[in-house]
């Protein structure tokens, strides 16, 4: 029923896999500096990311790698937005519930603010050695949180369809709602480490939603 849309989801997974292979070859680290950068709120934090340890010189190789990684994000954003928009439009049509349209709108919102966030990151990276990027840093913070919280709300909306399913499936609800809880906690507390975990739970939920779209059918709809 949703398998064709699931194939778009598979392209999302393939795209992020390819991006990670290209990106991590450049940065040569297991940490994701783009995720860290997105949730960094101060110039001191930016300096911590890009200054060579024990030196006052900036790691230009890392700066260029992150900038390239952000360029890779544009086609990825298109793919994940299309997957979510098509999926929630289909859910609204099949299940005759208009609130799924909110999920489609939020997906478009996440895409727009992802692109706006990327533009601010480009500006920050262009000015990182000069230090005059406070305006871009503030805008990045706003755009970043709108993007990630929009995605968290999307998974929360999807979780509403599972409330009358078997107990094992209800565990899926807890996983889907985890980003929503983590996101607001991280936003209020200002804890960067928690915000990074929040982002990774979003990625986990993308994978679960893609798997769901591929395996859902009339035969198993009572379960999932």
C-alpha positions in Angstrom: 0.0 0.0 0.0 2.8 2.4 0.9 5.7 0.4 -0.7 6.2 2.8 -3.6 6.6 5.6 -1.2 8.9 3.3 0.8 11.2 3.2 -2.2 11.7 6.9 -1.9 12.5 6.2 1.7 15.2 3.7 0.6 16.7 6.4 -1.6 16.9 8.6 1.6 18.9 5.8 3.3 21.1 5.3 0.3 21.7 9.0 0.0 22.7 9.4 3.7 24.9 6.4 3.5 26.7 7.8 0.4 27.0 11.3 2.0 28.5 9.8 5.2 31.0 7.8 3.2 32.1 10.9 1.3 31.9 13.2 4.3 33.7 11.1 6.9 36.5 10.3 4.5 37.2 14.1 4.5 36.8 14.8 8.2 38.5 11.5 9.3 36.5 11.3 12.6 33.6 9.3 13.9 32.0 12.4 15.4 29.7 14.3 13.2 30.9 18.0 13.3 27.8 19.2 11.3 25.4 17.9 14.0 27.7 19.5 16.7 27.8 22.8 14.7 24.0 22.9 14.3 23.5 22.9 18.1 26.4 25.2 19.0 25.1 28.5 20.3 28.3 30.5 20.9 31.4 31.6 19.0 33.5 30.0 21.7 31.7 26.7 20.9 32.4 27.2 17.2 36.1 27.8 17.9 36.2 24.6 20.0 35.0 22.7 16.9 37.4 24.3 14.4 40.6 25.3 16.2 43.4 22.9 16.0 43.9 21.4 19.4 46.6 23.2 21.3 46.8 25.9 18.7 45.2 29.2 17.8 45.0 28.2 14.1 41.8 27.0 12.5 41.6 23.6 10.9 40.8 24.7 7.3 40.6 21.2 6.0 37.8 20.5 8.5 36.1 23.8 7.7 36.1 22.9 4.0 34.9 19.3 4.6 32.0 20.6 6.7 31.1 23.2 4.1 31.1 20.4 1.4 29.0 18.2 3.7 26.4 20.9 4.0 26.2 21.1 0.2 25.5 17.3 0.2 22.6 18.0 2.5 20.4 19.8 -0.1 19.6 16.8 -2.2 19.1 14.7 0.9 16.7 17.3 2.2 14.7 17.1 -1.0 14.5 13.3 -0.7 13.4 13.1 2.9 10.8 15.9 2.4 9.3 14.1 -0.6 9.2 10.8 1.4 7.4 12.4 4.3 5.0 14.5 2.2 3.9 11.6 0.0 3.6 9.3 3.0 1.4 11.6 5.0 -0.7 12.7 2.0 -1.3 9.0 1.4 -2.1 8.3 5.0 -4.7 11.2 5.0 -6.3 9.7 1.9 -6.4 6.1 3.0 -7.3 6.6 6.6 -9.6 9.6 6.0 -7.9 11.6 8.8 -7.1 15.2 8.0 -4.6 15.6 10.7 -2.1 13.7 8.6 -2.0 16.8 6.3 -0.3 18.6 9.2 2.5 16.0 8.9 2.9 16.9 5.2 3.0 20.6 6.0 5.6 20.0 8.7 7.7 18.1 6.3 7.7 21.0 3.8 8.5 23.3 6.8 11.4 21.1 7.8 12.8 21.2 4.3 12.6 25.0 4.0 14.2 25.6 7.4 16.9 22.9 6.6 17.9 25.0 3.6 17.8 28.2 5.5 19.9 26.6 8.2 22.4 25.5 5.7 22.8 29.0 4.3 23.6 30.3 7.7 26.2 27.5 8.2 27.8 28.5 4.9 28.0 32.1 6.2 29.5 31.0 9.5 32.1 28.9 7.9 33.0 31.7 5.5 33.6 34.0 8.5 34.8 31.6 11.1 38.4 32.8 11.2 37.2 36.5 11.5 34.6 35.9 14.3 31.9 38.4 13.0 29.1 36.0 12.5 26.8 36.5 15.5 23.8 37.3 13.4 24.2 34.1 11.3 24.7 32.1 14.5 21.5 33.3 16.0 19.5 32.6 12.8 21.1 29.2 12.5 19.9 28.4 16.1 16.3 29.4 15.2 16.2 27.6 11.9 17.9 24.5 13.4 15.3 24.1 16.1 12.3 24.7 13.8 13.6 22.0 11.5 14.3 19.4 14.1 11.2 20.0 16.1 9.1 19.9 13.0 10.5 16.4 12.3 9.8 15.4 15.9 6.2 16.5 15.6 5.8 14.5 12.4 6.8 11.3 14.2 4.5 12.2 17.1 1.6 12.6 14.6 2.4 9.2 13.1 2.4 7.6 16.5 -1.3 8.5 17.0 -2.3 5.7 14.6 -0.8 3.1 16.8 -2.7 3.7 20.1 -5.1 0.8 19.5 -2.5 -1.7 18.3 -1.0 -4.7 20.2 1.3 -4.0 23.1 4.5 -4.9 21.2 3.6 -2.4 18.5 2.9 0.2 21.2 6.6 0.1 22.0 7.0 1.7 18.6 5.0 4.6 20.0 7.6 5.2 22.7 10.4 5.3 20.2 8.4 7.7 17.9 7.7 10.0 20.8 11.3 10.0 22.2 12.5 12.8 19.9 9.6 15.0 20.8 10.4 14.6 24.5 14.2 14.9 24.1 13.9 17.9 21.7 12.0 20.1 24.1 14.1 19.0 27.0 17.3 19.9 25.1 15.8 23.2 23.9 14.8 24.2 27.4 18.0 23.0 29.2 20.4 24.2 26.5 22.4 21.0 26.7 24.2 20.4 23.5 25.0 16.8 24.2 21.2 16.0 24.7 20.4 17.9 21.5 22.8 15.7 19.6 21.1 12.6 21.0 17.8 14.1 20.0 19.0 14.5 16.4 20.2 10.9 16.2 16.8 9.6 17.5 15.2 11.5 14.6 17.4 9.6 12.2 16.5 6.3 13.9 12.8 7.1 13.5 13.3 7.9 9.8 14.7 4.4 9.4 11.8 2.8 11.3 9.2 4.8 9.3 10.8 3.7 6.0 10.8 0.1 7.1 7.1 0.5 8.1 6.2 1.9 4.7 7.9 -1.1 3.0 6.3 -3.9 5.1 2.8 -2.5 5.8 0.0 -4.3 4.0 -3.7 -5.3 4.4 -2.6 -8.6 6.0 -0.7 -7.0 8.8 -2.5 -3.7 9.3 -4.0 -5.0 12.5 -0.5 -5.3 14.0 1.2 -2.2 12.6 
